[in-house]
Amino acid sequence: MKQIAMALVLGLAVGKVVAQKIPVNYDESQMPTYTLPNPLKLSNGKPVTSVSVWEKTRRPELLKLFAEEVYGVNPFPNTIKSTVEVKTINENALGGKAISKQITLRFPTISPTAALNVLLYLPKNVKKAPAFVSLNFTGNHSTTHEKDILVTENWVNAGFDKSFVNNRATDASRGIAERRWPYEAIIARGYAVATAYYGDLEPDHAEGWKTGIRAVLTPEQREKWSALGVWAWSMSRMVDYLIENEGQIDAKKIIGVGHSRIGKATLWAGAEDPRFAVVISNDSGEGGAALSRRWIGETVEHLNTQFPHWFCANYRKYNKAVQEMPVDQHELLSLIAPRPLYVASASKDAWADPKGEFLSAVEAGKVYQLYKKTGTGTSEMPAVNTPVGQTIGYHLRDGGHDILLYDWEQYMNFIDKHIKIQ
C-alpha cells in the first residue's frame, strides 16, 4: 500500500510501480545493501589525513571523476570574457524597494549567437550586498509580475504552463513562477538576487544543443559535456558579471541556489567554481544531493532514459550498474567544503529521496571535519519543518516538489550565521 500511495502522489502507474518502464521502489526494506565510496581515500588506497592532501590530491581526483563520468568536461576556459549590454535599469523596482537591471551577456569568442539574459535586483539600503545567483525554468518575466521585465524569446517547455504556445512564452506567462521568487522578502533581508532563464544557453530537450552553446563543439566534445554542465557554466558567467561590473555586490558573498534539475547544476557549479561562497540545493534528488546507490525513487537509469541530454555520455554506463560508479553524491557535496552548504528536501517529494539527500549531507560532513567544521551536527533525520545543521544545513519542508518562501527564509537564516551584511 505504501508503494501505491507514493505512486499516486507522483502520478505514476499503480500496481507495478514503474516510470519510463523502469521499476520504482519506495520501500526502504526492499532496497539492496550498498557501500559508499570513501571521499577520504585516495585512488591509490591511501587515507586522506590532512586538508593539504585533500586540496592538492583528493579533491582534484574527485572533480575529474565527476566531470568525466557524470556532469561532463567543460571545453571552455574559465577565463572566458563576455560582452555586456545593459538593456534596462529601473531605479524604483518592487514598489521603490529595489533597483532592477536587465543585462545580456554574449560570448563572441565562442559563439556568434549565444546570449544569457540576466535579471538582477539590488537592495537600495545595502552598501555591499550578498547575492543569490540562480536559474529559472520559465523565463525571467515569469518570476515577477513587474511589467518591464522582458519576455523570453527562447524555446520553453510547454508542459510547464498552459500559457506557452508552440514552446514560446507569451505575456500571459508573466508571474507564473512568482511564488518561487519572493524578491521583496529577499531584498528586505539585504540580499541581491540574479536570475536567468536556464534555456538561454541550452534549451531543455534532447536536441536543445543544436540551438545552444554546445552547437559550436565537435561531436566528441559535445558527448563529453552535458546540458547540466552548460547550466552550471551559465551560473559562473553570471558570477563573472557581478564581480566585474556591479560594485554594490560583495564578490566574496555570492550564493548559488537551485531547485530540482537546477539544484543539480548548482551543486556542480559550486564544486567547479569556488567563488560561490555558499551553495544551496533545493529538492535536487538523483544526480544532485541524493545518494545514487540508494534504490529509492528516481534512479540513474530513470535520469538517462527520460533526460539523456542532462548528463555526459559516460553516465549511461551506470544505468544498471550504479554500484560500479567511482563516485557518489556525498562526494559531490564534499567538494563544497569548507564553504557553507545547505540541502533541502520536501516531505511529499519521495521521487527525490529526501532521506538519501539527508544521508548524503551527513556523509559529506566527514570532509568538513578535516577543516574542524561541524556539518549537519546530527545523523538523525529531523522532523518536518525543523532545520538542523551548522556548516551543512538541512531541512525537510512540509509539502511537495517546489521552492517556496519557507525554503528561502531558512536559507537566509542559515547564511546570516555565516556572513555579515554591510
N, C-alpha and C positions, 0 to 999 in steps of 0.2 A: 504493500500500500504506500509505503514511503516513496518508492521509486515512481509510482504512478502519480502521486501528488506532486512531486517535483516536476515530472514531465508536463503536467497540466499547467503549472506555473510558468514553465519555459516555452509552452506551445509546441512541445514535442509529441511524437506519436506515443500513445499509451499502450499498455500490454507489453510488448517487447520495446524497451526504450532505446530509440535509435535517433541519430541525427546524421544526415548525409549518408544513410545506410550503414553507419558505423555505430556499434553498441555504445551506450552511455551508462555510466554507473554513478549512483548517488548513495550507495550503501557502504559505509566505512568497513563493515565486516566482510565485504566481497573484494576489497582491494588487495592485490598481491603485495607481499612484502617488498621493500625496496631498500637500497643502500645509497645514500647520498655521497657524491664525491666530496673530498675534503678540500676546502679552499686554502687550508694552511698546510698543504703538502705539495711540494714542487713536482714537476713532471718526472724528475729523476728519483722520486720517492722520499727525498729528504724533507724534514719538517721545516716550516716557516716559524722562526722563533723571535723575529725582530721586525720592527717597522721597516728597517733598511732592506731586509731580504724581501719583504712583501712588496715594497715600492719598486725596487730595482729588478726583481726577478719574477715573483709570482703574479703580481698584478699584470705586468705585460703579457705573461703566458695566458692568463685568463682572457684578457682583452682580445688577443689574437684568436683564441679558440671561439669566442662568441662571434667575432667578425667572420671567421671562415666557415663556421658551422651553423650559425643562427641568423644574425642580422645583416650579414654581408659586408664586404670590404669596400670602404669608401674610396672611389677612384680619384677624388678631387682633393687638392691641397687644402689644409685647414686655414691657410693664409689667403684664401681667395678674396679678391676685392669686389665689392658690389658698387653699382652706381645708385644714387639716392634721388628720388623725386618726391618731394613733399607736396601732396595733392591738395590737402585741406588742413586748416587749423581753426578750431573753434575754441575761443577763449572762455566760453560760457557753457560748456557741455554739462550734462547731467544737472540741469537746473542751476547752473552757475557754480557748481561744486568742483568742477574739474576742467582741465584743458584736454581736448581730443585732437589727435593728429591722424591723418591717413597718409601712409608712406608706401611707395612702390620701390622695391629693391630689384635690381636686374644684375645679371651676371654675364656681361658681354664676352669675357674671355672663355666662357664655357658654352653658352647658348645664345643665339640671337633673339630668342623669343621668351625664354623663361623669365617669369616675374612673380615675386612674392609680395602680396599686398597686406600691409601691417596696419592694424588699428591699435592706437596707443591712447590710454587715458592716464593723465598725470594729476595727482592731487595738488591743489593750489597752496595748501598750508604746510608743505614739507620741503625743506631745502634740498635734502638728499634722500630720495625715496627708494626703498627696496622695490623690485619689480617682479611681478609674476610674468612668466613667459609661457604661453600655451598655444595650442592649435585648436580650431573649432571644426565641427563637422558639416556645417551648412552655410557658411559664408559669414563674413564679419557683420553684415546687415542683420543676420538672424539672431545675433547676440544682444540686440538692443532695439527699442522702438524709435530711437533718435533718427529723424528723417534725413539727416545729411550724410548718413553712412552709406557708402556706395554698395549697390547690389552686385554680388559676384557674377561675372560673365562666364565662368568656367563650368565644366561638367559637374553636376551634383547628383547624388544618389536619390532617385525618385522615390525610393522606399522610405526615406526619412520623413517626408511630409507631402500631403496631397496638393500643396501649393506649387510644387515643382512640376513643370510642364516640359516633356521631352528632355528630361535631365538638365533643365535650366531653371534657375531661380527666377522668381517674379517678385514684384513689390509686395504681394500678399504674404511673402515669407519673412517679412520684417518681424523681428522679435520672437520668432517661434521657439528659439532656444534661450530666451531671456532668463528663465528660471535657473539655468546653469551658469549664468554670468551675472552675479549680483554686484554689478560695478559700483553702485553707490555705497554698499556696505564695505567693499574693498577699499575704495577711496577714503571713506570715513575713518578707516583704521590707519591711514597714512601710506598705503601701498599704491604703486602704479601697476598697471596691467597692460600687457601687449598680447594681442592675438592675431592670428592669420588663418585663412581657410586652408585646411590640410591638403586639399586637392589642387592648390595653386601650382605646385611643382611636380605632383603626380596624382592624377585622378585615381580614385579608389576602385579600380576594376582591373581585370586580368590584362587588358590591353592599354591600360592607362599610361604606361611608359611611352607609348607612341606619341602622345602629345605632352609628355612631361620632360623633365630634365635628363632622364635616362635615355631619351631618344638619341642623344649625341654619342652614346657609348657603343663600343663594339659588342656583338652578341655575347662574347665571353665575359666582358666587364659587366654587362647587364645581368647575366645569370649569377655573377658573384655578389652583386649588390641586391637591394630589395626596396620595396615601397616604404617599409618601416625605416630603412636606412635613410631614404630621402626625407621622410618626415622629421627624423631626428636631426638631419643635416639642416633642414629648414629652421628648426628652433635655434641652432647655433648661429645661423646667419642673422636671426633676429637679435641675438646677443651681440654680435658684431656691431649692428646698427646702434643699439642702445649705448654701448660703451663708447663708440667713436663719435656719436652725434648728439646724444642727449645728456647735457651737463647736469640735469636735475636727478638723473638716475645714479644711484650708488653702484658702481661697477662691481663692488665686492659683495653685493647683496642681491644677486639675481636668482630667482627661484623658478625652477622648471616644474610644471604641473600638467598632468594629462589624465583624461578619463578613457577607460576601455582600451581600444587599439592605440589611442594616442598616449595612454598610460604606458603601454609597452614601449612606444617610441621615446617617451620622456625618460624612462629608465635607461634606455640605450644612449640617449643624448647625454644624460648625466654621467654615465660611465665613460663615454668618449671625451666629454668636454668638462674639465674641472672648474670652468668659470661659473657653472651652476653651483651656487653656494648651498642651496637646499634643493632636494629632489623629492617630488611628491607623486605617488602612484595612486590613482583612484579607480578601483574595480578593474585592474589591468588583467587579472586572470592568467590563463595559459599563455605562455610566451611573454608574460610580464612578470608579476611578482609571485605567482603561484608555482609551487614545486611541480615540475613536469613529470616526475616519477610517480606522483600520486594519480591513480586512475579514478578521478572524481570529476564529473562534469566534462568540460571541453578538454580535448587531448591534442597532442601534436598532430595526430592524423586528421582530426577534425579541422584544425587550422589549415593544414596544407591541402586539404580536399576542397574546402569552401573558399579559401583565400590564398591561392597558390602564389600570388604576387607579393604577399606581405613579407615573406622571409626569403633567404637565398636558397638556391637550388639544393645545396648540401643538406639543408634541414630536412628534406624529404626522406633522407636515408633512415631517419629515426621514426617514421610513421608507425611501424610495428616493432621497433627496437629501441624504445625510449631509454631502457636501461644501459644501452651502449653509448648514449650521449656522453661526451667527455666533460660536460658541464651540466649544472642545473641552476635554477633561477636564484637560489640563495647566494650563489657566487656572483651573479649579476648585481644583486643588492650589495654584496660585499665590496664591489668596485666603487661604490659611492663613498665608502669610509675614507677619512673620518668625518666627512660632512654630514650634517643632519639629514635624515631620511624619514619620510612618512609613508606608510602603506595603509590604505583604507579599503574596507570591504562593505558589502551590504547583506543584510540578513536573509533576504529573499533572492539573492543572486547566486544560487548554487552552481550555475554553469561556470562561474569564475572561481569556484572552490575557495571560499573565504578562509577555511581552516588552513588550506595549503598556502594561502598568502601570509597568514599569521606565522605559521611554522617557518616559512622562508625568512621572514623578518627576524625571528628568534635565532635561526642558524647564522644569519649574517652578523649577528651580534658578536660572534666569536672573533671575527676580524676586527671589529670595533674595540674589542678588549686589548688588542695589540697596542692601540693608541690610548689605553687606560680610560676608555669611554664605555659607559653602560648603554646597551642597546635598548631593547624593549623593557628590561628590568623584571620580566616575568616570563615564564614558559607556559602559564595558564591562560588560555584564550579568554579574553574579557567578555563580560556581559554586553548586550546590545546597548549602544549609546553610552559607553563607558571608556573613554580614551585612556590609553596607557602609554608608557614609554618615556625614555629620556633622550638619548641621541637618535634612537629609532622610535618614532611614534606609530601608534596603530589605533584604529577604531573600527568597530562593526556597527554601521548605521542601520537603524530600522528601515526596511523598505527594499526596493529593487535596484536594478542596474541603472544608476544615474549619478550625477554630481549635483548636489543641492547646497543651499545656504548653510545647512548644518555642517556639511563637509568643509566648506570654505572657512567657517568660523573655527573649526578645530585646527585647520592648517595655520590660520593666523595666530591662534593661541599658542601653538607649538613654536612657530617661527619667532614670536615675540620673546620667547625664553632664550633664544639663541642669538638674535641680532637686535640691535637698538635702532630705532628710527630717529633721525635727526630733524 
